Amino acid sequence: MDPDVLGNGFDPTVPNAARMYDYFLGGKDNLPADRVAAEQVLRYVPEIPIGIRENREFLVRAVRFLAERGIRQFLDIGAGLPTQRNVHEVAREHAPDARTVYVDNDPQVLAHARALLQDTPLVRVVEGDLRRPQDILNNRELREHLDFSQPIAVLLLAIMHFIPDSDHPAAIIAQIRGALAPGSHMAISHVAADARPEVAPGVEKVYQNASAQFVARMTGEIAPFFEGLDLVEPGMVNLHDWRPDNPFIDPSIERTKAYFLCGVGRVSPSRADG
Ligand SMILES: C[S@@+](CC[C@H](N)C(=O)[O-])C[C@H]1O[C@@H](n2cnc3c(N)ncnc32)[C@H](O)[C@@H]1O
């Protein structure tokens, strides 16, 4: 990673959740501390890069689905480091007028995203912490770019498992949902511990010293995050089961149990009013 985009005040010895994710994806935007922590996670869950690739493929299918449904505004919270096939690129393949706002709370992600995307039309990069959803919703730049009287697709992909129960993750989602116009949608993905509960404490421990702390949850704890949404078929399912368009299924993941759940839903009219 180019140190120039990292700015002052960052500690290179702290593993960074976004850069660890980049490492899992095979990217180059990571530092030694990220790689050490990521390798520790890989010892517990060697198949994690497959799950993460499937998460990016879900992102592509979900954004395409939403654009085909007529959504022209995308709010990607916990956007991560720009990689291949980012939300605005997929959206604009189907809707050239689509507007995208990327939100993240990580200074390195923001610096990197701004460096790469600042001249991209119809794209904004905004600082925001999902644990303070009202600040995100009130952000001036975000409000100037997205029209909250029109449908918006909010993407919460691979971020909710960094929000601890003490921050009331379901209430955070409800607050965002309540600010959206009728016709708006949400897409959510969340690692599920059902397939490998025995490794969950070890993975949580690795992230304890990282920039964001991973929370292992079981299906029953993740399902409430989808409340208030009219989920489109097939509902809340493992990533590879959500409207798959690629017949190849990597055999190294235990697929009979939940390992990485996702879903896309329309904000229920009663909730959108709230
Ligand atoms: C695992 S990456 C996911 C990237 C992308 N959404 C995806 O699914 O490919 C998680 C991202 O969420 C960000 N993040 C973690 N906690 C956050 C918070 N409280 N507020 C905003 N962003 C957060 C991290 O900085 C990181 O960029």
The ligand as an ORCA input file, in Angstrom:
! r2SCAN-3c Opt
* xyz 0 1
  C     -14.971     -6.467      5.662
  S     -15.008     -4.868      4.984
  C     -16.402     -5.002      3.873
  C     -16.232     -4.212      2.600
  C     -17.406     -4.282      1.640
  N     -18.630     -3.787      2.260
  C     -17.642     -5.685      1.152
  O     -18.627     -6.322      1.561
  O     -16.857     -6.181      0.342
  C     -15.734     -3.981      6.364
  C     -15.620     -2.473      6.263
  O     -16.461     -1.899      7.275
  C     -15.771     -0.805      7.847
  N     -16.312     -0.586      9.191
  C     -16.151     -1.366     10.288
  N     -16.822     -0.835     11.323
  C     -17.403      0.307     10.868
  C     -18.238      1.306     11.460
  N     -18.590      1.238     12.756
  N     -18.663      2.343     10.702
  C     -18.306      2.424      9.385
  N     -17.520      1.522      8.769
  C     -17.074      0.461      9.499
  C     -14.317     -1.212      7.829
  O     -13.472     -0.084      7.905
  C     -14.224     -1.926      6.501
  O     -13.872     -1.038      5.477
*
